Amino acid sequence: MLMKITGWFNFVMRIAFAVSCTLVFFVMLIVVFGILMRPFPGAMQDWTFEVTEYTMVYIAFLGAAWVLK
């Protein structure tokens, strides 16, 4: 019984790690997109800052769960 729970827990932690890594890549793309849009007048994307902030919160908690395993 304990081995099943441990296996399930490890599986969930691997998923959390994969999601966290994917979100880091997603944040990188959003930041690069925001930087590339700055020179064009009227093309500045205001949502990039907010999305990046919220995504970093998720990255921190998912990464902490994996690290504290």
N, C-alpha and C positions, 0 to 999 in steps of 0.2 A: 504494500500500500504506500509506504513512504517513498519507494523508488518511483512509483507512478507520479506522485506529487512532485518529486524532485525533477523528473523528466519534463513534466508539464511546465514547471517553473523555469527551467532552462530554455525551453522552447519559447516561452513568452519573453524572456530576457533577450534572446537572439532577435526576435521580432522588434523589440524596443530599440535595440542597437541598430538594426537595419533601417528603421524609420528615422532614427536620429541622424544617421549618416546621410540618408536621402534628403532630410530637411536642411542639413548643412550645405549640400550641393545646391538645393533650391534657393537658399538665402544668397549664396554666391552669385547665382544667375540673376536674381532680382537686383542685387547691388550693382552688378556690372550693367544691367539694363538701365538702371537709374542714372548711372554715371554717363553712359553713352547718350542718353536723351537730354542731358543738361545743355549742350551747345545749341540745340534747336529751339527757337523761340516758340513758346506755347506748347511744347511737347513734354514738359516736365511732368513726370508721373508722381503725384503726391501720395498715392497709396503704397509706394514701395517702402517708405519708412515705417509705416504702421504694420504692414505685413511682416517686415523683417523683425520688428520688435516682438510681436506675438510668436513668431516662429522660433526666435531665440529662447523664449520662455519654455516652449515645448522641448526644444533641444536640451536645455539644462535639466529638466525633470526626467526625461527619458534617459539621458546619459547618466544622471545620478543613480537611477534605478539599476542600470547595468553595472556601474562601477561598484556600488554597494552590495552587489550580489556576492 
